[in-house]
Amino acid sequence: MKPSKILWAMGAVTLFVACAAGLAACSSNSSTTGGVAATVNGTEIAENDVTNYIENFRSAQSLINADDWGAWMAQYSLTPDSVRSEVIDYYVGIELVKQAAAENNITVSDDDVNDQVAQMKAKYSSDDAWNTALQQAGTTEDQYRESVRTAMLESDLQQTVATDSSEPSDSDVLNYVQQYASYFSGAKRSSQILFSSDDQATAQSVLDQINAGTISFEDAAKQYSTDTASAANGGDVGWDLLNSFVTEYTDALKNLSKGQVSGLVTSQYGIHIIKCTDVFTAPDQVTSLDQVPTALVDYVRSMVKSTNQNSSYSSWFSDYKSKADIVKNDMPSGLPYDLDMSKYQTSDSSDNSSSGDDSSNSGDASSDGSSTDSSSSTGSSTTGTSSTDANSTSASTGSSTTGTSTGGSSTGTSSAS
């Protein structure tokens, strides 16, 4: 299923993702229109919410000018009515998640939401930094908190209703490993010892001892590394293709062969000593999972399981939605985003949006498979955070960003610690 046109044009799997990233109705702009846009099993979706969503999207995309807005819609073969319809579908998806969760006795406590938000806030150096990130995303903490709650509800709902949650067979995993083995070829596993930025003397002393053979790298990591998580495992931080390290770490690792130890590598996290502990070279033909490192096999196994579960959930949700009593009311006149599209239509408008020419609802949008999780989502996914340094298993480049990801994995603000 292709994503709907407005979603495709925005470069997101669902409009909810755009909202959570601050691209749409999460900002403070508001337009009072009144009335009811739609009902979902009797629950009303306010016209004002739909209008605010669209108006804030226009603001975020610098499409406030009528001609800019009209040209943008024409580019993607959209109309004010079709945009409204897709935003309604987004709200329908969220409402159906809430209703399905209630029917399955699924709740998310305030404590769980607070814990999630607190974990995210902890990634920032101060309340001001956190508030700045929210402002840059065009959202507020209360709005972010609500997106967290909805996403957690859907995650639990998926775990409850998805019928295909069994572990994939070794045969299925081997099939995928055979397809992706060449991609993993050249992957490097590494360990590190991390020192504070102002502790170069100790770092140099430890490096000298490692090079002299008077202490093993593993023992040095356990004794000296400030990264206590990896230190317990002799400094092991895993495979580079399954993690994202800061640039300085990655560049140093590229130059190491198996068994080699780097010099002192300085990054924003401190001073690293890095050891390349393994390099995977894919065989010409993979006939057994034993030919591939366990961590890579586990990664593929998790990917296959997630794909199967998401596909099962997508089918379930589509069926659930088809049985719902969903009523969309006609578009009222006088909406601030409404305009006469006749002056903006061109002969090649439809050609420009051929890849997005689909009227699928954001309420049950399916991933195109570009995500490793191959998610299907009603407009939200499991809410999570990502913060990493070179010793973390999280995916981050070390830059401070605000955004979201889909695929049943995370939705939120990400910042390297």
Secondary structure, DSSP 8 states (H G I E B T S, - for coil): ----HHHHHHT-S-HHHHHHTTSSTTSS------SEEEEETTEEEEHHHHHHHHHHHHHHTT--SHHHHHHHHHHTT--HHHHHHHHHHHHHHHHHHHHHHHHTT----HHHHHHHHHHHHTTSSSHHHHHHHHHHTT--HHHHHHHHHHHHHHHHHHHHH-S--S---HHHHHHHHHHHHHHHTT-EEEEEEEE-TT-HHHHHHHHHHHHHTSS-HHHHHHHH-S-HHHHTTTTEEEEGGGSB--HHHHHHHHT--TT-EEEEEEETTEEEEEEEEEE----SS--SGGGS-HHHHHHHHHHHHHHHHHHHHHHHHHHHHHTS-EEE----TT-TT---GGGT--TTHHHHTGGG-----GGG-B--S-STT--B-SS------B---TT-SSB--S-EEEEE--SSS-EEEEE--
